[in-house]
Amino acid sequence: MNCCPKNNEKTKKEGFLAGLIYGLMPHIGCIGFIIFAVLGVTAATALFKPLLLSPYFFYILVVLSIVFATISAFFYFKRQGLIILNRDRDGWEFSFLLSGIKRKWKYLLTLYGTTIAINLILFMVIFPVLTTLDTEEGLSLTAVANVFFDREPPIGNSLPSMTLRVDIPCPGHALLITGELRIIEGVENVSYRFPNKFIVNYNPEKTSEAEMLGLDVFKTYKPTVVN
């Protein structure tokens, strides 16, 4: 009588761990780019940059997460004997017990729920927070609050600013935009605001809005000047 609760707990644990792994795995490119960008490893960021410049990259990541979760579920059901896959002289034999879904619905719910939750946490929380590592304030409560509550950067009081809304697919691309803008001589500060807003403070004697808007990255992700 006590075996069912233990089995249910084990099932949930397996589903959670699998969902965690397959939710994180597709985002290795974004995570790697952010880490290397913060560390200033330009050679490494150059490797990840082409991936982030693909307008379909975000959608590919989401699809990959679901695909990985589905593959994991397939092998789990196979281990449980709910999927039969054999090869004989006539070819492959495949059978699936639909009753297995009813029996293992908690595993499926935990697996796909965790996979989706990890994606949402990365896009809505982790990636925006990590953008603060590339600022003077660093990973501080003030810097994080500025990102989510759209506070003006202090340097904006002394230099002209241009505010952009850029069609990036997710906050994981924010450091790509800020990094490209900072290359321009005359750009003194770039601040990111969730989800797709960038405040650029610049010296008008060294650069112009036209030069900044002419960056190659904006050919992929369209910017809109909002101030």
Residue pairs with C-beta under 8 A, 6 or more apart in sequence:
8 106
11 104
11 106
11 107
11 110
12 106
12 107
12 110
14 76
14 107
15 106
15 107
15 108
15 109
15 110
15 111
15 114
16 110
16 111
16 114
18 69
18 72
18 76
18 111
18 114
19 69
19 110
19 111
19 112
19 113
19 114
19 115
19 117
19 118
20 114
20 118
21 68
22 65
22 68
22 69
22 72
22 115
23 65
23 69
23 114
23 115
23 116
23 117
23 118
23 119
23 122
24 31
24 118
24 122
25 64
25 65
25 68
26 60
26 61
26 62
26 64
26 65
26 68
27 61
27 119
27 122
27 172
29 48
29 51
29 52
29 57
30 48
30 52
30 61
30 122
30 127
30 170
30 172
30 173
31 172
32 44
32 48
33 45
33 48
33 49
33 51
33 52
33 172
33 175
33 176
34 127
34 130
34 131
34 133
34 172
34 175
36 44
36 45
36 48
37 45
37 134
37 175
37 176
37 179
38 130
38 133
38 134
38 175
45 179
49 176
51 57
52 172
52 173
52 176
53 176
53 217
53 220
54 60
54 220
55 169
55 220
55 221
57 169
58 169
58 170
58 172
58 173
59 169
61 119
62 119
65 115
65 116
65 118
65 119
66 112
66 115
68 115
69 111
69 112
69 115
72 111
73 107
73 108
73 111
74 83
76 104
76 107
77 83
77 96
77 100
77 104
78 85
80 100
80 104
82 96
82 97
82 99
82 100
82 103
82 104
83 94
83 95
83 96
83 97
83 100
84 93
84 94
84 95
84 96
85 92
85 93
85 94
86 92
86 93
87 93
101 108
122 172
123 170
123 171
123 172
124 171
127 170
127 171
127 172
127 174
128 147
128 148
128 171
128 174
128 192
128 194
128 195
129 139
129 144
129 147
130 175
131 147
131 171
131 174
131 175
131 178
131 192
132 138
132 139
132 140
132 143
132 144
132 146
132 147
133 139
134 175
134 178
134 179
135 143
135 191
137 143
137 146
145 151
146 153
146 191
146 193
147 192
147 193
147 194
148 194
150 193
150 194
150 197
152 199
153 189
153 191
153 199
153 201
155 188
155 189
155 201
156 199
156 201
159 188
159 189
159 201
159 202
159 203
160 201
160 202
160 204
161 199
161 200
161 201
161 202
161 227
162 199
162 200
162 202
162 209
162 212
162 225
162 227
163 197
163 198
163 199
163 200
163 225
163 226
163 227
164 197
164 198
164 199
164 200
164 223
164 224
164 225
164 226
165 196
165 197
165 198
165 223
165 224
165 226
166 177
166 196
166 198
166 218
166 221
166 222
166 223
166 224
167 196
167 221
167 222
167 223
168 174
168 176
168 177
168 196
168 221
171 192
171 194
171 195
173 221
174 192
174 198
176 217
177 190
177 192
177 198
177 217
177 221
178 190
178 192
178 198
180 215
180 216
180 217
181 187
181 190
181 198
181 200
181 212
181 215
182 190
184 202
184 207
184 211
184 212
184 215
185 206
185 207
186 202
186 203
186 204
186 205
186 206
186 207
187 200
187 201
187 202
187 203
187 207
187 212
188 201
188 202
188 203
189 199
189 200
189 201
190 198
190 199
190 200
190 201
191 198
191 199
191 201
192 198
193 199
197 226
200 212
202 212
209 225
213 223
213 225
